[in-house]
Amino acid sequence: MDAQSVARRASAEIVPGSVVAVGGGWSAAVADLVPAEKGVWFLRAGGTLSDLPINAVDAGAVLRGGNVDLSILTAAQVDSNGSIAGYHAADYPGPQGHAGLIDLAAGARRVVAVLPHTADDGSPNIVDTLALAA
């Protein structure tokens, strides 16, 4: 599946009126597919809650305060237990790490991982046991 197809499928998981956190990479495209009339509040990796700018402290409070109904994150691999190997955004010039991914996964009532179903070499990214670092 391509990124747009995966994003469309993930957007179907969003309930009207919910608070949804989206990370970078493929997950960022999901917010663009949800019509405004659904009344969804999106917490984006760039520091906004829908159209309202917020700082890192406020974003952390939203994530860690039990206010997020659904997190949609981009993963490199997912295993049969639901464990997630992080994603490295090659087009992002800033520091990379798992902290944001951990906050997205731990701070929401539900988590949806979006990812390419196969790696560049054709091997599967949905696996029995993670081959990449979690």
Rosetta blueprint (number, residue, H / E / L):
1 M L
2 D L
3 A H
4 Q H
5 S H
6 V H
7 A H
8 R H
9 R H
10 A H
11 S H
12 A L
13 E L
14 I L
15 V L
16 P L
17 G L
18 S L
19 V E
20 V E
21 A E
22 V E
23 G L
24 G L
25 G H
26 W H
27 S H
28 A H
29 A H
30 V H
31 A H
32 D L
33 L L
34 V L
35 P L
36 A H
37 E H
38 K H
39 G L
40 V L
41 W E
42 F E
43 L E
44 R E
45 A L
46 G L
47 G L
48 T E
49 L E
50 S L
51 D L
52 L E
53 P E
54 I L
55 N L
56 A H
57 V H
58 D H
59 A H
60 G H
61 A H
62 V H
63 L H
64 R H
65 G L
66 G L
67 N L
68 V E
69 D E
70 L E
71 S E
72 I E
73 L E
74 T E
75 A L
76 A L
77 Q E
78 V E
79 D E
80 S L
81 N L
82 G L
83 S L
84 I E
85 A E
86 G L
87 Y L
88 H L
89 A L
90 A L
91 D L
92 Y L
93 P L
94 G L
95 P L
96 Q L
97 G L
98 H L
99 A H
100 G H
101 L H
102 I H
103 D H
104 L H
105 A H
106 A H
107 G L
108 A E
109 R E
110 R E
111 V E
112 V E
113 A E
114 V E
115 L L
116 P L
117 H L
118 T E
119 A L
120 D L
121 D L
122 G L
123 S L
124 P E
125 N L
126 I E
127 V E
128 D L
129 T L
130 L L
131 A L
132 L L
133 A L
134 A L
